[in-house]
Amino acid sequence: LGLTLFMLLSPVFGFFTTPLMSWFSRKHEFEADAYAAKQRDARDLIRALVKMYQENASTLTPDPLYSSFYDSHPPAPVRVSHLQKLQTT
């Protein structure tokens, strides 16, 4: 009975915790980008990110709702924009 309840309720909890965990992960990515930009020139990181996204054939403009729900990393344009803002400050 306990296992059956667990198997029935796990997807429900997962539905609500997935966006929260994705938000924390994206927040940490922004913090890591800020740290890397402080240590080195942000332009180097921007070039590396663009190259990585191109080589991985990642979607550069994902659906914002889907991205905010499932993606553990911010979309490339958002990361590059954030790094460019850090570069000017």
C-alpha positions as CSV (number, residue, x, y, z in Angstrom):
1,L,0.0,0.0,0.0
2,G,2.8,2.4,0.9
3,L,4.7,1.8,-2.3
4,T,1.6,2.2,-4.4
5,L,0.8,5.5,-2.7
6,F,4.4,6.6,-3.2
7,M,4.3,5.7,-6.9
8,L,1.0,7.5,-7.4
9,L,2.0,10.7,-5.5
10,S,5.7,11.1,-6.7
11,P,4.8,12.6,-10.1
12,V,2.5,15.1,-8.4
13,F,5.3,16.3,-6.1
14,G,7.8,16.2,-9.0
15,F,5.6,18.5,-11.0
16,F,5.7,21.1,-8.3
17,T,9.4,20.7,-7.3
18,T,10.9,20.6,-10.9
19,P,10.5,24.4,-11.5
20,L,11.9,25.2,-8.0
21,M,14.9,23.0,-8.6
22,S,15.4,24.4,-12.0
23,W,15.2,28.0,-10.6
24,F,17.9,27.2,-8.0
25,S,20.1,25.6,-10.7
26,R,19.8,28.7,-13.0
27,K,20.5,31.0,-10.1
28,H,23.7,29.1,-9.4
29,E,24.7,29.3,-13.0
30,F,24.3,33.1,-12.9
31,E,26.5,33.1,-9.8
32,A,29.1,30.9,-11.4
33,D,29.1,33.2,-14.5
34,A,29.5,36.3,-12.3
35,Y,32.5,34.6,-10.5
36,A,34.1,33.6,-13.8
37,A,33.6,37.1,-15.3
38,K,35.3,38.5,-12.2
39,Q,38.3,36.1,-12.5
40,R,38.7,36.6,-16.3
41,D,37.5,38.8,-19.0
42,A,33.8,38.3,-19.5
43,R,34.3,38.4,-23.3
44,D,36.2,35.1,-23.1
45,L,33.3,33.5,-21.3
46,I,30.8,34.9,-23.8
47,R,32.9,33.5,-26.7
48,A,33.2,30.1,-25.0
49,L,29.4,29.9,-24.3
50,V,28.5,30.9,-27.8
51,K,30.9,28.2,-29.2
52,M,29.5,25.6,-26.8
53,Y,25.9,26.3,-27.6
54,Q,26.7,26.2,-31.4
55,E,28.7,22.9,-31.1
56,N,25.9,21.3,-29.0
57,A,23.3,22.6,-31.5
58,S,21.3,23.9,-28.6
59,T,18.2,25.9,-29.2
60,L,19.2,29.5,-28.8
61,T,15.6,30.8,-28.3
62,P,13.7,28.2,-26.3
63,D,10.1,28.6,-25.3
64,P,10.3,30.8,-22.1
65,L,7.7,28.9,-20.2
66,Y,9.2,25.5,-21.0
67,S,12.7,26.8,-20.2
68,S,11.7,28.3,-16.9
69,F,10.0,25.0,-15.9
70,Y,12.5,22.4,-17.1
71,D,15.9,23.9,-18.0
72,S,18.6,23.8,-15.4
73,H,20.7,26.4,-17.3
74,P,19.6,29.8,-18.5
75,P,19.1,30.2,-22.3
76,A,22.2,31.4,-24.2
77,P,20.9,34.9,-25.0
78,V,20.0,35.5,-21.3
79,R,23.5,34.3,-20.1
80,V,25.3,36.4,-22.7
81,S,23.1,39.5,-21.8
82,H,23.8,39.0,-18.1
83,L,27.6,38.7,-18.8
84,Q,27.5,41.8,-20.9
85,K,25.9,43.7,-18.1
86,L,28.5,42.5,-15.7
87,Q,31.2,43.6,-18.1
88,T,29.9,47.2,-18.1
89,T,29.7,47.4,-14.3
